[in-house]
């Protein structure tokens, strides 16, 4: 949906799929940023395996430092035997890997869609996990986000995933998503989002998965914008338990997964063409506040968006 629209959802029990949509639409690129902006295979304390090509890393077509597919106990693409890990971050070193991540949205620290301002102080790596949190002071809403712009990118042929536990707070919008590295919009791939607008059980039990594109297939063409999405529940509280969320991006289909189960399958040629033309995409984990719902400011916020690990497969 467009940023000012609302989304209707229904509750449910066992794993199921419901329709819904949302958008992280383009923001003010002129915003001042206060976050930091050979073909050798580099390894950083087991946190990443990636081949560097100049500044950015194009994942598709790379050869990983080693084929770790057989060592993966959870997550991974359905055709794991045919893929290798191009990037893996287990957040084990107590700090953010600057070869992979930068704090903030890819375009800066502010957005037109909410009053949220991203600050590095709200991004921490502790106990082997990435933690994003939101806070408020003097009427200002501060939050945390990380992105891989100009560092790691994905395109058709990539499978990208993360093990996540969401925060439980009305007005919080945590998301793991991707958009073109050159900042055109649309297209966009939302691997997973959690909408919390005070709707009770659906807010915490249903994940949301979306694609945003132009029917003209031209990147940046808002005049023909369309969005499509699904809601999915594995049957438990997504703010109390970790789940693995992934996307298999191929030339002939895009499949969203939750714990290895397909949550949304897209084979529409127009959608696929629009996505491919927008490639390469960079990845983001973001915690936006008061875009959907309202977070009360008469109490402190201590909830966290927790990422246990992230991977990109080729």
C-alpha positions in Angstrom: 0.0 0.0 0.0 1.0 3.6 -0.2 2.4 5.1 3.0 -0.8 6.8 4.2 -3.1 3.9 3.6 -4.1 1.2 6.1 -4.0 -2.5 5.8 -6.8 -4.9 6.8 -5.9 -8.3 8.1 -7.8 -11.2 9.7 -6.6 -13.5 12.4 -6.2 -17.2 12.1 -4.9 -20.3 13.6 -2.7 -22.8 11.8 -0.3 -21.7 9.1 -2.2 -19.8 6.4 -2.0 -17.0 3.9 -4.0 -13.8 3.8 -3.8 -10.8 1.4 -2.2 -7.5 2.4 0.1 -4.8 1.2 2.5 -2.1 2.3 5.3 0.1 1.0 8.5 1.7 2.2 8.2 4.2 -0.6 11.2 6.5 -1.6 12.3 9.1 0.9 14.0 12.5 0.8 17.4 11.8 -0.6 18.7 15.3 0.2 18.6 14.4 3.9 21.8 15.0 5.7 23.4 11.8 6.8 25.0 11.2 10.2 25.8 7.6 9.6 29.1 6.6 8.1 29.0 6.2 4.4 40.8 -7.7 -5.9 38.8 -10.5 -6.4 40.2 -12.0 -3.2 37.9 -14.0 -0.9 37.9 -12.4 2.5 36.9 -13.9 5.8 36.2 -11.9 8.9 36.0 -14.0 12.1 33.5 -16.4 10.6 31.1 -13.5 10.2 31.3 -13.2 6.4 32.4 -15.0 3.3 32.3 -12.8 0.3 34.3 -11.9 -2.8 34.9 -8.2 -3.1 34.5 -6.5 -6.5 35.8 -2.9 -5.9 33.4 -1.3 -3.4 30.2 -3.2 -3.8 29.7 -6.9 -3.7 27.5 -8.5 -6.4 26.5 -11.8 -4.8 25.3 -13.6 -7.9 28.1 -15.4 -9.7 30.6 -15.2 -6.8 32.4 -18.2 -5.5 32.3 -18.3 -1.7 35.3 -18.9 0.4 34.1 -22.4 1.0 31.0 -24.4 0.4 29.3 -24.3 3.9 26.0 -25.6 2.8 26.4 -28.9 4.6 27.2 -27.2 7.8 24.0 -25.1 8.0 21.6 -26.6 10.5 18.7 -24.2 10.0 17.5 -22.0 7.2 18.9 -22.2 3.7 17.3 -22.4 0.2 15.2 -25.4 -0.7 17.9 -26.5 -3.3 20.8 -26.0 -0.8 23.0 -28.6 -2.5 23.1 -26.4 -5.6 24.1 -23.2 -3.7 27.0 -21.9 -1.7 27.0 -19.2 1.0 28.4 -15.9 -0.4 27.8 -14.0 2.8 27.1 -15.0 6.4 27.1 -12.8 9.5 26.5 -14.4 12.9 27.2 -11.2 14.8 29.8 -12.9 17.0 32.5 -10.2 17.3 30.6 -7.7 19.5 30.5 -5.0 16.8 28.9 -4.3 13.5 30.9 -5.6 10.5 31.7 -2.4 8.6 32.7 -4.4 5.5 29.1 -5.5 5.2 26.9 -3.0 7.1 26.3 0.7 7.7 23.9 2.2 10.1 20.8 4.1 8.9 18.7 3.6 5.9 20.7 3.4 2.7 19.7 6.9 1.7 20.2 8.6 5.1 18.7 9.0 8.6 15.2 10.3 7.9 12.1 9.4 5.9 9.0 11.2 4.7 6.8 8.3 5.8 7.2 8.7 9.6 8.9 11.0 12.2 11.6 8.3 12.8 15.2 9.4 12.8 17.8 6.6 12.6 20.9 7.0 14.9 23.9 4.7 15.3 23.4 4.6 19.1 20.3 2.5 18.7 22.2 -0.3 16.8 24.1 -2.7 19.0 25.7 -6.1 18.6 25.6 -8.1 21.9 25.5 -11.8 22.8 26.0 -12.8 19.2 23.0 -10.9 17.9 22.2 -7.7 16.1 19.8 -5.5 18.1 17.8 -2.5 16.9 15.8 -0.5 19.3 13.7 2.7 19.3 13.6 5.5 21.9 12.0 8.9 22.3 13.3 12.1 23.9 12.0 15.6 23.8 9.3 14.7 21.2 11.9 13.2 18.9 11.6 9.5 17.9 15.0 7.8 17.4 15.6 4.3 16.1 18.1 1.9 14.6 18.6 0.4 11.2 21.4 -1.2 9.1 22.0 -1.5 5.4 24.4 -3.0 2.9 24.3 -0.3 0.3 27.4 -0.2 -1.9 28.8 -3.1 0.1 26.7 -6.2 -0.6 24.0 -6.5 -3.3 21.6 -9.2 -4.5 20.0 -9.9 -7.8 18.3 -12.8 -9.6 20.0 -16.0 -8.5 20.3 -14.9 -4.9 18.7 -16.4 -1.8 18.8 -14.0 1.2 17.5 -14.8 4.7 17.7 -13.8 8.3 16.7 -15.4 11.7 14.6 -12.7 13.4 12.6 -12.1 16.6 10.4 -9.0 16.4 9.6 -6.3 19.0 6.1 -6.2 20.5 5.0 -2.5 20.6 2.1 -0.7 18.9 3.5 1.7 16.3 6.6 -0.3 15.7 7.3 -1.4 12.1 10.3 -3.8 11.9 11.3 -4.9 8.4 13.9 -6.9 6.5 13.8 -5.7 2.9 15.7 -4.8 -0.2 15.6 -2.0 -2.8 17.8 -0.9 -5.8 21.3 0.1 -4.9 20.9 3.3 -7.0 17.9 4.3 -4.8 15.3 4.2 -7.6 11.8 3.3 -6.4 9.9 1.2 -7.2 10.8 -1.7 -7.3 11.2 -3.1 -3.7 11.3 -6.6 -2.1 10.0 -6.8 1.5 11.3 -10.1 2.8 9.2 -9.7 6.0 7.5 -6.9 8.0 5.4 -6.9 11.2 2.5 -4.4 11.3 1.6 -3.3 14.8 -1.3 -0.8 15.0 -3.2 -2.1 18.0 -5.0 -4.9 16.3 -4.4 -7.6 18.9 -3.3 -11.1 17.9 -2.8 -10.5 14.2 -0.2 -7.8 15.0 2.1 -10.3 16.6 1.2 -13.6 14.9 1.2 -12.5 11.2 4.2 -11.7 9.1 3.8 -9.7 5.9 5.6 -10.2 2.6 5.4 -7.8 -0.4 6.7 -6.8 -3.8 6.4 -3.3 -5.2 7.0 -2.6 -8.9 6.0 -0.6 -12.0 3.8 -2.3 -14.6 5.9 -0.5 -17.2 8.8 -2.4 -15.7 10.9 0.8 -15.7 12.7 1.4 -12.4 11.5 4.6 -10.7 8.2 4.8 -12.7 5.7 5.7 -9.9 2.9 6.5 -12.5 2.4 2.7 -13.0 3.1 1.6 -9.5 1.5 -1.6 -8.2 2.0 -3.6 -5.0 1.2 -7.2 -4.1 1.6 -9.1 -0.8 0.5 -11.9 1.5 0.2 -12.3 5.2 1.4 -15.6 6.8 1.3 -17.2 10.3 3.4 -20.1 11.5 0.9 -20.3 14.4 2.8 -18.6 17.2 3.8 -15.2 18.5 6.5 -13.7 16.2 7.6 -11.3 19.0 8.3 -14.2 21.4 10.1 -16.6 19.1 12.7 -16.5 16.4 11.7 -17.5 12.8 13.8 -17.7 9.6 12.5 -15.4 6.8 14.0 -15.7 3.3 13.5 -14.9 -0.4 14.5 -17.0 -3.3 14.9 -14.5 -6.2 15.1 -16.2 -9.6 14.5 -15.2 -13.2 11.2 -17.2 -13.4 9.9 -16.7 -9.8 10.3 -15.0 -6.5 9.4 -17.1 -3.4 9.0 -15.8 0.1 9.7 -18.3 2.8 9.0 -18.6 6.6 10.9 -21.4 8.3 11.3 -23.1 4.9 7.6 -23.0 4.1 6.5 -20.9 1.0 4.5 -17.8 2.2 4.2 -16.2 -1.2 5.0 -17.3 -4.7 5.3 -14.8 -7.6 5.6 -15.9 -11.2 4.1 -12.9 -13.0 6.4 -12.0 -15.9 5.8 -8.2 -15.5 6.7 -8.3 -11.8 9.8 -10.4 -12.4 10.9 -8.2 -15.3 10.5 -5.0 -13.2 12.5 -6.5 -10.3 15.3 -7.7 -12.6 15.6 -4.3 -14.2 16.0 -2.7 -10.8 18.8 -5.0 -9.8 21.2 -5.0 -8.0 19.4 -4.5 -4.7 20.9 -3.8 -1.3 19.6 -5.2 2.0 18.2 -3.5 5.1 17.0 -4.3 8.6 15.0 -1.3 9.8 12.8 -0.4 12.8 10.4 2.4 11.8 8.1 4.0 14.3 4.6 5.6 13.9 4.2 4.8 10.2 1.5 2.3 11.1 -0.1 2.6 14.5 1.1 4.9 17.3 3.6 4.1 20.0 2.8 5.8 23.3 5.5 8.2 24.5 4.4 8.3 28.2 6.6 5.3 28.9 10.1 4.1 27.9 10.5 1.6 25.1 12.8 -1.3 25.7 11.6 -3.8 23.0 14.2 -4.9 20.5 14.3 -6.1 16.9 16.7 -9.0 17.2 18.6 -10.6 14.3 20.4 -13.8 15.2 22.1 -14.2 11.8 21.9 -13.2 8.1 23.0 -15.1 5.0 23.1 -14.6 1.2 23.4 -17.7 -0.9 24.4 -17.9 -4.6 
